[in-house]
Amino acid sequence: MADEPLEEGDPFDESGKKSGPSMVLVLVAALIGAGAGAFVGGPAATPVVAGFLASDGESDGGGHGGGGGHGGGEEAAEGPLTIDNLVLNPAGSGASRFLIATLVLESDDDAYAELTERDAEVRDMLLTALASRTVEELADVSMRGVIREELRMSLNDMLGREGVHRIFFPTFVIQ
């Protein structure tokens, strides 16, 4: 049997190793799995890791606003508000393109509390404003400042005061 010639189209070469399209499929499947893990597992793990790093490795039993102050009579600041996993189709893309974004809002403590309380309304406003932009506008790095200012003004209009001071885009991926 070892002396039999290989048949044409046999997926095994003389060394017995797999070759051809099946190895490509395995590689593609591994890349898809890694990508899915980055988009699904990464954002899910981010709050856990951020909470661990913020507490210097000591568990304090919660995230924002849990527990008392920091001692010395100082009031605990809420910190920036992170809006994760905004996924939308840009204007004029025919649903063939999408944007995945994370926004970090730097605000005063009162605005932080109100924005957190009105999370669904905040997300809807951000999605609507970003989805009104074309792929070209979103991809143009020089437009980021204009987009940030538009979003900041819209959030402050929603709050009825100047509570949001700055907006950052730690994640901004257009596909």
C-alpha positions in Angstrom: 0.0 0.0 0.0 3.0 2.3 0.6 4.1 1.8 -2.9 0.8 2.7 -4.5 0.8 6.0 -6.4 -1.2 8.8 -5.0 -4.5 9.4 -6.8 -5.0 12.7 -8.4 -6.8 15.1 -6.0 -5.7 13.1 -2.9 -5.6 15.6 0.0 -2.5 13.9 1.5 1.0 14.3 0.1 3.7 11.7 0.5 4.5 12.7 4.1 0.9 12.1 5.2 0.4 15.8 6.0 -2.8 17.6 5.0 -2.4 20.1 2.3 -4.5 22.3 0.0 -7.8 24.1 0.7 -8.5 22.3 4.0 -5.5 24.0 5.7 -6.7 27.4 4.4 -10.1 26.7 5.9 -8.5 25.9 9.3 -6.5 29.1 9.2 -9.6 31.2 8.2 -11.6 29.7 11.0 -8.9 30.4 13.5 -8.7 34.1 12.4 -12.5 34.4 12.6 -12.5 33.0 16.1 -9.7 35.4 17.2 -11.6 38.3 15.7 -14.8 37.3 17.4 -13.0 36.9 20.7 -11.6 40.4 20.3 -15.0 42.0 19.6 -17.0 40.0 22.0 -14.6 39.0 24.8 -12.6 42.1 24.8 -15.4 44.6 25.5 -16.9 42.2 28.1 -13.6 42.0 29.9 -12.7 45.8 29.7 -14.9 46.9 32.7 -13.5 44.1 34.9 -9.9 44.9 34.0 -10.5 48.7 34.3 -12.1 48.2 37.7 -9.2 46.1 38.9 -6.6 48.6 37.7 -8.5 51.5 39.2 -8.5 49.9 42.6 -4.8 49.1 42.5 -5.5 45.4 42.6 -7.7 45.6 45.7 -11.3 44.7 45.5 -13.5 47.4 46.8 -16.8 45.7 46.0 -18.0 47.9 43.1 -17.4 50.2 40.3 -18.5 53.9 40.0 -20.2 55.3 43.0 -20.1 52.3 45.2 -19.1 53.0 48.9 -18.0 56.1 50.6 -15.5 58.8 49.8 -11.7 58.5 49.5 -11.1 59.7 53.1 -9.9 63.1 54.3 -13.4 64.6 53.8 -13.0 64.7 50.0 -15.9 63.9 47.9 -15.4 61.0 45.4 -15.5 62.0 41.8 -17.4 59.8 39.4 -14.8 59.9 36.6 -15.5 59.7 32.9 -18.5 57.9 31.5 -17.8 55.2 29.0 -20.4 54.4 26.3 -19.4 51.0 24.9 -20.4 49.1 21.8 -22.1 51.7 19.6 -22.7 49.9 16.3 -24.3 51.7 13.4 -24.6 52.0 9.6 -23.3 55.4 8.3 -25.5 57.5 6.1 -25.5 56.5 2.4 -23.7 53.2 3.0 -26.7 51.1 2.1 -26.1 49.0 5.3 -23.0 47.6 3.6 -20.6 49.5 6.0 -20.7 49.9 9.7 -19.0 51.8 12.5 -18.1 50.4 15.9 -17.3 53.0 18.5 -16.7 53.6 22.2 -17.0 57.1 23.5 -15.7 58.4 26.8 -17.5 61.5 28.2 -15.7 63.8 30.6 -18.3 65.6 32.6 -19.1 67.0 36.0 -20.5 64.7 38.7 -24.2 65.9 38.3 -24.0 65.4 34.5 -22.4 61.9 35.0 -25.3 60.9 37.3 -28.0 62.2 34.8 -26.3 60.7 31.8 -26.0 57.3 33.5 -29.7 57.5 34.5 -30.7 58.4 31.0 -28.5 55.8 29.3 -31.0 54.6 26.6 -31.7 58.2 25.6 -28.0 59.1 25.5 -27.2 56.0 23.3 -30.0 56.8 21.0 -28.9 60.4 20.5 -25.3 59.4 19.9 -26.3 56.7 17.4 -28.6 59.1 15.5 -26.0 61.8 15.3 -23.2 59.4 14.2 -25.5 57.6 11.7 -26.3 60.9 10.0 -22.6 61.1 8.9 -21.3 59.5 5.7 -18.4 56.9 5.7 -16.2 59.6 4.2 -17.0 62.0 7.0 -16.4 59.4 9.7 -13.2 58.2 8.1 -11.7 61.7 7.8 -9.6 62.2 10.9 -9.7 66.0 10.5 -13.5 65.7 11.0 -13.2 64.1 14.5 -13.0 67.4 16.3 -16.2 68.6 14.5 -18.0 65.4 15.3 -16.9 65.5 19.0 -18.1 69.1 19.3 -21.5 68.2 17.7 -22.0 65.3 20.1 -20.9 67.4 23.1 -23.4 70.2 22.2 -26.2 67.7 21.6 -25.6 66.0 25.0 -25.5 69.4 26.7 -28.7 70.4 25.0 -30.3 67.2 26.3 -29.0 68.0 29.8 -30.1 71.6 29.6 -26.6 72.8 30.8 -22.9 72.6 30.1 -22.3 69.3 31.9 -20.2 67.4 29.3 -16.8 69.0 28.8 -14.9 66.7 26.5 -15.5 63.5 24.4 -12.9 60.9 23.5 -13.0 58.1 20.9 -10.9 55.3 22.3 -12.5 52.9 19.7 -13.6 54.1 16.3 -13.5 51.3 13.7 -15.1 51.6 10.3 -15.7 48.5 8.2 
